Every structure is written in C-alpha cells, then in structure tokens.
Amino acid sequence: MKKLWIGLWMALTVLALLSVTAFAAPAKGAAGPFEGVFTGTVKGDNGSKTTLTLDMADRQNVVSGEATLGKGLVVNAGGVCGKIAIPASSMIAEGEKSPKHPDELSAEATIEVNGMEITVEVEGEISADGETLDVTAKINTPWMCGRDPVITGTLTKVNS
C-alpha cells in the first residue's frame, strides 16, 4: 500500500514538474523566445523515454501554456519509493523567467502528496535561433526514497 501511495505521488510530481515550463492564458506584449509549440523526447530512468509537447506563450517574462506528456516514462526514486511508470497526461500552468536571461527559464513548484511537500525544479534553455529547447526537471523526493529522479530532453519548435 505504501508503494501505491508513493507511486501516485511520483506520477503527480512528474506531471507537475514537466508542466512548470508550459502554461495557460498568454499575457499581453511582444512574444518572447519561448513562444510556440515545442515537441521532442524526454528521458527518464532505465532507458525509458516518451514525447513531451509544450504549447507556450511567452509575453512580458510570463510563460504560459499546456504540457502534454506521452506514455512510457519511468522514474526511479530508489529506496521504498522504487520505480514508477508515469501515465500519459496534460497539464496547464504558468511561470516566469528572468528578464536578465531571456533564453533561460527556471521554475520551482511545490506539490503536497500525503501531507508531504515535494519540490520540483525545472530548467529550460532555448537555443540562440529559438528552434530547440533543452529541459531538465529534478524531483526532490523525501529522504526515504534515496535519490532525486531527473528527467531531461531536447524539444524542437514545430509551430510559432
């Protein structure tokens, strides 16, 4: 039963962490470098991978839109938490980027699962030509898990 709850926690955490970089209603103003639809592959543990599509608006240092994660991603938090298969899902959210580094997006989200607060750190860096986006997401799991899973990938702009 403990692994079931931890599995549900991990699934919710991964979905949140991947969607921190993509969110809903666009702000007013000129489009920034993260504007558009980006898609590609993200990698988890044990050679697992799946598709991630970010449909984003980037206005006045606010990045908003929707993240869609395909099926097949596995993360391993170790310890009593073990390996978790992340279900295919979509999420809408909103975040900000630094005006000093318009090509970098950094966000942190806290999710409560079974009374525990889990922190997810997401970083994204867009290429100089605005065509590729490297993403890294780290799930800060409780000490009993033993390790903090990291999900990485490179996405390509398919639509502006």
Stockholm file with secondary structure:
# STOCKHOLM 1.0

chainA/1-160         MKKLWIGLWMALTVLALLSVTAFAAPAKGAAGPFEGVFTGTVKGDNGSKTTLTLDMADRQNVVSGEATLGKGLVVNAGGVCGKIAIPASSMIAEGEKSPKHPDELSAEATIEVNGMEITVEVEGEISADGETLDVTAKINTPWMCGRDPVITGTLTKVNS
#=GR chainA/1-160 SS CHHHHHHHHHHHHHHHHHHTTCCSSCCSSSBCTTCEEEEEEEECSTTCEEEEEEEEEEETTEEEEEEEECSCEEEECCTTTCEEEECCEEEEEEEECCTTCTTEEEEEEEEEETTEEEEEEEEEEECTTSSEEEEEEEEECCGGGCSCCEEEEEEEEEEC
#=GC SS_cons         CHHHHHHHHHHHHHHHHHHTTCCSSCCSSSBCTTCEEEEEEEECSTTCEEEEEEEEEEETTEEEEEEEECSCEEEECCTTTCEEEECCEEEEEEEECCTTCTTEEEEEEEEEETTEEEEEEEEEEECTTSSEEEEEEEEECCGGGCSCCEEEEEEEEEEC
//
